[in-house]
Amino acid sequence: MKAMILAAGRGKRMQPLTDTIPKPLLAVRGKPLIQYHLEKLAALGVEQVVINHAWLGHLLQQQLGDGSQFGLRLCYSAEPPGGLETAGGIIKALPWLGDEPFWVINGDVFTDLDFGNLPRQLEADADAHLLLVANPVHHPRGDFALASSGLLSTDAHASNRLTYSGVGLFHPRLFAAYPAGSEQVLALRSLFEQAIQRQALYGSYITAAWTDVGTPERLAQLQEPV
């Protein structure tokens, strides 16, 4: 299987830390955030990982290189200044990702999730399967409601709403309305909502420790001894 790590965000809430370093290279316990993902993917036997970048992307390429240090082959999808948003970044990188489902992982999350538990197959009618976590304090209403069938909804009044972890298994058909390799500024949320209308967006709940490293305070908390 192939994977893509989303690493193109500017990280404005992390300033001034991200003025000189892209957010996925910020260190947690002595190691860049993105390196944790790369090492876990390599341990699964993944051979090729696509990394998109826009802000200070040359520093990502300098530090990570061709991926051989991790036992991987890294491909870099450079985006214009400002980036293409989450879905736009994937659409541009689709020519590298092939016709089969692939994992997508946000480069700025930290988790002790065993990647061996990542979904490897999609439900027959699914466009994507998202891993969900308990709602953090800074996002109390979550993103999606998870039904017992595994289908996701945007029901704002549901009591079982959870937060998208930034980790999921995607089928290329989720992006079928856009030419592979093209550049469009597009967020994943709109495509998720369309998939929900088709009853093609699934999810599952994980209990692994997880942090969206979106502020300097959250980064500092991760440095504390476990």
C-alpha positions in Angstrom: 0.0 0.0 0.0 1.0 3.6 -0.5 0.5 6.6 1.9 0.5 10.3 1.7 1.4 12.7 4.5 -0.1 16.1 4.4 2.6 18.6 5.3 1.8 21.8 3.4 0.1 23.9 6.1 1.5 27.2 7.1 1.0 26.6 10.8 0.1 30.2 11.7 -1.1 29.3 15.2 2.3 27.9 15.9 4.1 31.1 15.1 6.8 32.1 15.8 8.0 28.5 15.9 6.9 27.9 12.3 8.4 31.1 10.9 11.6 29.2 10.2 10.6 25.5 10.2 7.6 23.7 8.7 5.2 22.4 11.4 5.8 18.6 10.6 9.5 19.1 11.5 8.8 20.4 14.9 10.3 18.0 17.4 8.5 16.0 20.1 10.7 14.2 22.5 13.7 14.8 20.3 12.2 13.6 17.0 10.3 15.5 14.2 6.6 14.9 14.2 6.6 13.5 10.7 9.4 11.1 11.5 7.1 9.1 13.8 4.7 8.6 10.9 7.5 7.6 8.5 9.0 5.1 10.8 5.6 3.4 11.5 4.8 3.2 7.8 8.2 1.7 7.0 7.6 -0.9 9.8 4.4 -1.9 8.0 6.2 -2.6 4.8 5.1 0.6 3.0 7.6 1.4 0.2 6.4 4.7 -1.2 5.1 7.8 0.7 4.1 11.1 -0.9 4.6 14.3 1.1 3.1 17.5 -0.1 4.6 20.9 0.9 4.2 24.6 0.4 5.6 26.5 3.3 9.4 25.9 3.7 9.1 22.7 1.8 12.8 22.7 0.8 13.6 22.1 4.5 11.4 19.0 4.5 13.3 17.7 1.5 16.6 18.5 3.0 16.0 16.8 6.2 14.0 13.7 5.0 15.9 13.2 1.7 14.8 10.4 -0.6 13.5 8.4 2.4 16.3 5.8 2.3 17.2 6.5 5.9 13.7 5.2 6.9 13.6 2.4 4.4 11.1 4.3 2.2 11.0 6.0 -1.1 9.7 9.5 -0.7 8.1 11.6 -3.4 7.5 15.3 -2.9 4.5 17.2 -4.3 5.3 20.9 -4.3 2.4 23.3 -4.1 2.2 27.0 -4.9 2.5 29.5 -2.1 -0.4 29.2 0.3 -0.9 25.6 -0.6 -3.9 23.8 -2.1 -5.8 22.8 1.1 -6.2 19.2 2.1 -8.2 17.8 -0.8 -6.4 19.9 -3.3 -3.0 18.6 -2.1 -4.2 15.0 -2.5 -5.7 15.6 -6.0 -2.3 17.0 -7.2 -0.5 14.0 -5.8 -2.9 11.3 -7.2 -0.6 10.4 -10.1 1.8 9.0 -7.5 -0.8 7.2 -5.5 -2.3 4.8 -8.1 -5.7 3.3 -8.4 -6.0 1.5 -5.1 -6.9 2.8 -1.6 -4.1 4.6 0.1 -3.5 6.0 3.6 -3.6 9.7 4.3 -2.0 11.1 7.5 -1.8 14.6 8.7 1.8 15.5 9.3 1.0 17.6 12.4 -0.7 15.1 14.6 1.0 13.0 17.3 -0.3 9.6 18.3 0.7 6.4 19.8 -1.6 4.5 17.5 -0.2 1.2 16.3 -0.2 1.7 12.5 -0.6 -2.1 12.2 -4.3 -1.3 13.2 -4.8 1.0 10.2 -7.6 -0.2 7.9 -6.3 -2.0 4.9 -9.5 -2.5 3.0 -12.5 -0.3 2.5 -16.1 -1.3 2.9 -17.5 -2.3 -0.6 -19.4 1.0 -1.0 -17.0 3.3 0.8 -15.0 6.2 -0.6 -13.0 6.6 2.6 -12.7 5.2 6.1 -11.7 7.8 8.8 -10.2 7.1 12.2 -12.0 9.1 14.9 -11.0 10.1 18.4 -12.7 11.5 21.5 -13.3 15.2 21.2 -10.5 17.2 22.6 -11.1 20.2 24.8 -10.5 22.6 22.0 -13.0 20.9 19.6 -15.8 19.8 21.9 -18.5 19.3 19.3 -16.4 17.0 17.1 -16.7 16.5 13.3 -18.9 13.5 12.6 -21.5 11.2 14.3 -20.6 7.6 14.1 -23.5 5.1 13.6 -23.4 1.5 14.7 -23.1 0.5 11.0 -19.9 2.5 10.7 -21.4 5.2 8.5 -20.6 8.8 9.3 -23.0 11.7 9.4 -22.9 15.4 10.1 -25.9 15.3 12.5 -25.2 18.3 14.7 -27.5 17.0 17.5 -26.1 13.5 17.8 -24.6 12.5 21.1 -22.0 10.2 19.5 -20.1 12.9 17.6 -16.3 12.3 17.4 -13.3 14.1 16.0 -11.5 13.2 12.8 -7.9 12.2 13.8 -6.3 13.2 10.5 -5.7 9.5 9.7 -7.7 7.6 7.1 -7.9 5.2 4.2 -9.0 6.9 1.0 -10.1 5.5 -2.4 -9.1 7.6 -5.4 -12.8 7.7 -6.5 -13.4 10.2 -3.6 -11.7 12.7 -5.9 -13.2 11.5 -9.2 -14.7 14.9 -10.1 -11.3 16.5 -10.4 -8.5 15.6 -12.9 -5.7 13.8 -11.2 -2.6 16.0 -10.9 -4.5 19.2 -11.3 -4.2 22.2 -9.0 -7.3 23.3 -7.1 -7.7 24.9 -3.7 -10.2 22.5 -2.0 -10.7 21.3 1.5 -11.5 17.7 2.4 -14.6 18.6 4.4 -16.6 19.4 1.3 -15.7 16.0 -0.2 -16.5 14.2 3.0 -20.0 15.8 3.1 -20.6 14.7 -0.5 -19.6 11.2 0.4 -21.9 11.2 3.4 -24.8 12.1 1.0 -23.9 9.0 -1.0 -23.6 6.9 2.2 -20.0 6.3 1.3 -18.1 7.7 4.2 -17.3 5.3 7.0 -15.3 5.5 10.2 -14.2 3.8 13.4 -13.3 5.0 16.9 -9.8 4.6 18.3 -8.7 5.1 21.9 -5.0 5.7 21.2 -3.4 8.8 22.6 -3.7 11.6 20.0 -2.9 15.3 19.8 -3.5 17.8 17.1 -0.3 19.8 17.5 -1.9 23.1 16.6 -0.5 25.5 19.3 2.8 26.0 21.1 1.0 25.0 24.3 0.0 21.6 23.0 3.5 21.1 21.7 5.0 21.9 25.1 2.6 19.5 26.8 3.8 16.7 24.6 7.4 17.2 25.8 6.5 16.4 29.3 7.5 12.9 30.6 5.0 10.2 30.0 
